């Protein structure tokens, strides 16, 4: 781990020294566990990034989730290598936007969908991006809150079925691998960012447990480490 952090620090220094573009960004989004039945939560990020003339760069920052699967206050430090494509001209953006909208309209009409206006508008907006970023990195962090309270539910008459659910804090630390892309919509020095990201936690930090009693004395318990998440964030950045 020390060697990895040392390599990251050297990369930051090298990229910052040769950087042609720097940015500060603030994003907010939804953090979605990929295990069924687990609640989603909000995630907020503040990042600083540097980019060289060939598009390669580095991003570092701070992220905070008020709760993850009903466990409060999860704080992390995202670190990522980034590649940003060249900035597209207005003509390129309009051309791909029109193509995406036309293709979506044709495909929706072919499948017999009645309300296609939302899909066409979405395809137009998605294809109007100025630059696209691809990134890969890690997020070490700390879970401040304790295990979630036990949630109980019961149904049926006789025999009555009951179920108990809880997210157990197994470790105060986590380390995720992060990979995703970001669409930038430039307005002078300000970018609007749309950023979907996949996260994989290497540590069994949170264990989601369910225990179901069928009312006849048979209890089934299942415990699953929460490892895979998808986050979708939107926000603003300032380039200088």
CORTA-V852935 format. One record per pair of residues at least 6 apart in sequence whose ideal C-beta (glycine too) atoms are under 7 Angstrom apart, sorted by the first residue. I is the first residue (numbers start at 1). J is the second residue. D is the distance in Angstrom with one decimal. If there is no record, write none. Layout:
i=I j=J d=D
i=I j=J d=D
This chain:
i=8 j=79 d=5.8
i=11 j=58 d=5.8
i=12 j=58 d=5.5
i=12 j=60 d=6.8
i=15 j=50 d=5.0
i=15 j=52 d=6.3
i=15 j=57 d=6.0
i=15 j=58 d=4.7
i=16 j=50 d=5.1
i=18 j=52 d=5.0
i=19 j=50 d=3.8
i=19 j=51 d=6.2
i=19 j=52 d=6.0
i=20 j=51 d=6.6
i=20 j=52 d=6.1
i=20 j=53 d=5.0
i=21 j=51 d=4.4
i=21 j=239 d=5.8
i=22 j=49 d=6.9
i=22 j=50 d=5.2
i=22 j=240 d=5.7
i=23 j=49 d=5.0
i=23 j=237 d=4.7
i=23 j=238 d=6.3
i=23 j=239 d=4.7
i=24 j=48 d=5.7
i=24 j=237 d=6.4
i=24 j=238 d=5.4
i=25 j=47 d=4.8
i=25 j=193 d=6.2
i=25 j=235 d=5.9
i=25 j=236 d=6.8
i=25 j=237 d=3.4
i=26 j=46 d=5.5
i=26 j=235 d=5.2
i=26 j=236 d=6.1
i=27 j=45 d=4.9
i=27 j=193 d=6.0
i=27 j=195 d=6.3
i=27 j=233 d=4.1
i=27 j=234 d=6.4
i=27 j=235 d=2.9
i=28 j=42 d=6.8
i=28 j=44 d=5.1
i=28 j=233 d=6.3
i=28 j=234 d=6.9
i=28 j=235 d=6.1
i=29 j=43 d=5.5
i=29 j=231 d=5.4
i=29 j=232 d=5.2
i=29 j=233 d=2.9
i=29 j=234 d=6.3
i=30 j=40 d=5.5
i=30 j=42 d=6.5
i=30 j=231 d=6.7
i=30 j=232 d=5.5
i=31 j=40 d=6.3
i=31 j=41 d=5.2
i=31 j=43 d=4.3
i=31 j=65 d=5.7
i=31 j=68 d=6.5
i=31 j=229 d=5.7
i=31 j=231 d=4.7
i=32 j=40 d=4.6
i=32 j=229 d=6.4
i=32 j=230 d=4.9
i=32 j=231 d=6.9
i=33 j=40 d=6.9
i=33 j=69 d=6.0
i=33 j=226 d=5.5
i=33 j=229 d=5.5
i=34 j=228 d=4.2
i=34 j=229 d=6.5
i=34 j=230 d=6.4
i=35 j=208 d=6.1
i=35 j=224 d=5.8
i=35 j=226 d=6.1
i=38 j=69 d=5.0
i=38 j=208 d=5.7
i=38 j=226 d=6.6
i=39 j=69 d=6.1
i=39 j=70 d=6.1
i=41 j=65 d=5.5
i=41 j=66 d=6.5
i=41 j=67 d=4.8
i=41 j=68 d=5.4
i=42 j=65 d=6.6
i=42 j=66 d=5.8
i=43 j=63 d=6.1
i=43 j=65 d=4.7
i=43 j=231 d=5.5
i=43 j=233 d=6.8
i=44 j=63 d=6.7
i=44 j=64 d=5.2
i=45 j=61 d=5.8
i=45 j=63 d=4.4
i=45 j=78 d=6.6
i=45 j=233 d=6.6
i=46 j=61 d=5.2
i=46 j=62 d=5.2
i=47 j=59 d=5.2
i=47 j=60 d=6.9
i=47 j=61 d=3.4
i=47 j=78 d=7.0
i=48 j=60 d=5.9
i=48 j=61 d=6.2
i=49 j=57 d=5.7
i=49 j=58 d=6.8
i=49 j=59 d=4.1
i=49 j=82 d=6.4
i=50 j=57 d=5.3
i=50 j=58 d=5.8
i=51 j=57 d=3.7
i=51 j=84 d=5.6
i=55 j=83 d=5.4
i=55 j=84 d=4.8
i=55 j=85 d=6.5
i=56 j=83 d=5.6
i=57 j=82 d=4.5
i=57 j=84 d=6.5
i=58 j=81 d=6.0
i=58 j=82 d=6.6
i=59 j=80 d=4.7
i=59 j=82 d=5.3
i=59 j=135 d=6.6
i=60 j=79 d=5.2
i=61 j=78 d=5.4
i=62 j=77 d=6.2
i=63 j=76 d=4.7
i=63 j=78 d=5.6
i=63 j=139 d=6.9
i=64 j=75 d=5.4
i=65 j=74 d=4.3
i=66 j=72 d=6.7
i=66 j=73 d=6.7
i=68 j=74 d=4.8
i=68 j=206 d=6.8
i=69 j=148 d=6.9
i=69 j=167 d=4.2
i=69 j=206 d=5.8
i=69 j=208 d=6.3
i=69 j=226 d=5.8
i=70 j=148 d=3.6
i=70 j=167 d=5.4
i=71 j=143 d=6.2
i=71 j=145 d=4.9
i=71 j=147 d=6.8
i=71 j=148 d=5.5
i=71 j=167 d=5.4
i=71 j=169 d=5.8
i=71 j=206 d=6.1
i=72 j=144 d=6.8
i=72 j=145 d=3.2
i=73 j=144 d=3.8
i=73 j=145 d=4.9
i=74 j=141 d=6.5
i=74 j=143 d=5.2
i=75 j=141 d=5.6
i=75 j=142 d=5.5
i=75 j=144 d=6.6
i=76 j=139 d=4.3
i=76 j=140 d=6.7
i=76 j=141 d=3.0
i=77 j=139 d=6.5
i=77 j=140 d=5.9
i=77 j=141 d=6.5
i=78 j=137 d=6.4
i=78 j=139 d=4.5
i=78 j=178 d=6.5
i=79 j=137 d=5.0
i=79 j=138 d=5.8
i=80 j=135 d=4.4
i=80 j=136 d=6.3
i=80 j=137 d=2.8
i=80 j=178 d=6.3
i=81 j=135 d=6.6
i=81 j=136 d=5.8
i=81 j=137 d=6.1
i=82 j=133 d=5.4
i=82 j=135 d=4.5
i=83 j=133 d=6.8
i=83 j=134 d=5.0
i=84 j=131 d=5.4
i=84 j=133 d=4.8
i=85 j=131 d=5.4
i=85 j=132 d=4.9
i=87 j=130 d=5.6
i=87 j=131 d=5.4
i=88 j=130 d=5.8
i=93 j=128 d=5.0
i=93 j=130 d=6.8
i=96 j=127 d=4.4
i=97 j=124 d=4.8
i=97 j=127 d=4.3
i=97 j=128 d=4.6
i=100 j=123 d=4.1
i=100 j=124 d=6.3
i=100 j=126 d=6.6
i=100 j=127 d=3.8
i=101 j=120 d=4.9
i=101 j=123 d=5.0
i=101 j=124 d=4.2
i=104 j=119 d=5.2
i=104 j=120 d=5.2
i=104 j=123 d=3.9
i=105 j=116 d=5.9
i=105 j=120 d=5.0
i=108 j=116 d=3.9
i=108 j=119 d=5.5
i=109 j=116 d=6.6
i=128 j=185 d=6.6
i=129 j=183 d=4.0
i=129 j=184 d=6.0
i=129 j=185 d=5.8
i=130 j=184 d=5.2
i=130 j=185 d=5.9
i=130 j=186 d=3.9
i=131 j=184 d=4.5
i=132 j=181 d=6.2
i=132 j=183 d=5.9
i=133 j=181 d=6.3
i=133 j=182 d=4.1
i=133 j=184 d=6.8
i=134 j=181 d=5.1
i=135 j=180 d=6.2
i=136 j=179 d=5.0
i=137 j=178 d=5.2
i=138 j=175 d=6.4
i=138 j=176 d=6.7
i=138 j=177 d=5.9
i=138 j=178 d=6.6
i=139 j=176 d=4.7
i=139 j=178 d=5.7
i=140 j=175 d=5.1
i=141 j=174 d=5.3
i=142 j=172 d=6.0
i=142 j=173 d=6.1
i=143 j=169 d=6.0
i=143 j=172 d=5.3
i=143 j=174 d=6.5
i=143 j=205 d=6.1
i=146 j=169 d=6.0
i=147 j=166 d=6.5
i=147 j=167 d=6.5
i=147 j=168 d=4.8
i=147 j=169 d=4.5
i=148 j=166 d=5.7
i=148 j=167 d=4.3
i=150 j=164 d=5.4
i=150 j=166 d=4.7
i=151 j=164 d=7.0
i=151 j=165 d=4.6
i=151 j=166 d=6.9
i=152 j=162 d=6.7
i=152 j=164 d=5.2
i=153 j=163 d=5.3
i=154 j=160 d=5.5
i=154 j=161 d=6.6
i=154 j=162 d=4.1
i=155 j=161 d=5.7
i=156 j=215 d=6.7
i=159 j=214 d=7.0
i=159 j=215 d=2.7
i=159 j=216 d=5.4
i=160 j=215 d=5.0
i=161 j=212 d=6.9
i=161 j=213 d=6.8
i=161 j=214 d=5.7
i=161 j=215 d=5.4
i=162 j=213 d=4.8
i=163 j=210 d=6.4
i=163 j=211 d=7.0
i=163 j=212 d=4.6
i=164 j=211 d=4.7
i=165 j=210 d=5.2
i=166 j=209 d=5.3
i=167 j=206 d=5.4
i=167 j=208 d=5.3
i=168 j=207 d=4.4
i=168 j=209 d=6.0
i=169 j=206 d=6.4
i=170 j=204 d=5.2
i=170 j=205 d=6.0
i=170 j=206 d=6.6
i=170 j=207 d=5.0
i=171 j=203 d=5.6
i=171 j=204 d=6.6
i=171 j=205 d=4.7
i=173 j=203 d=6.2
i=173 j=205 d=6.7
i=174 j=201 d=5.3
i=174 j=203 d=5.2
i=174 j=205 d=4.2
i=175 j=201 d=6.9
i=175 j=202 d=5.0
i=175 j=203 d=5.6
i=176 j=199 d=4.4
i=176 j=200 d=6.1
i=176 j=201 d=4.9
i=177 j=200 d=4.7
i=177 j=202 d=7.0
i=178 j=197 d=5.6
i=178 j=199 d=5.3
i=179 j=198 d=5.3
i=180 j=195 d=6.3
i=180 j=196 d=5.5
i=180 j=197 d=3.4
i=180 j=198 d=6.0
i=181 j=196 d=6.9
i=182 j=193 d=5.5
i=182 j=194 d=6.9
i=182 j=195 d=4.3
i=183 j=194 d=4.6
i=184 j=191 d=4.4
i=184 j=193 d=5.9
i=185 j=191 d=6.5
i=185 j=192 d=4.2
i=189 j=238 d=6.0
i=189 j=239 d=4.8
i=189 j=240 d=6.7
i=190 j=236 d=6.2
i=190 j=238 d=5.9
i=191 j=236 d=7.0
i=191 j=237 d=4.5
i=191 j=239 d=6.6
i=192 j=236 d=6.2
i=193 j=234 d=6.5
i=193 j=235 d=5.1
i=193 j=236 d=7.0
i=193 j=237 d=5.8
i=194 j=234 d=5.5
i=195 j=233 d=4.7
i=196 j=230 d=7.0
i=196 j=232 d=5.1
i=197 j=231 d=4.9
i=198 j=230 d=5.8
i=199 j=229 d=4.3
i=199 j=231 d=6.6
i=200 j=227 d=5.9
i=200 j=228 d=5.7
i=201 j=227 d=4.8
i=204 j=225 d=4.3
i=206 j=226 d=4.4
i=207 j=223 d=5.4
i=207 j=225 d=5.6
i=208 j=224 d=5.0
i=208 j=226 d=5.5
i=209 j=221 d=6.8
i=209 j=222 d=7.0
i=209 j=223 d=4.7
i=210 j=222 d=5.1
i=211 j=219 d=6.1
i=211 j=221 d=4.6
i=212 j=219 d=6.9
i=212 j=220 d=5.1
i=213 j=219 d=4.9
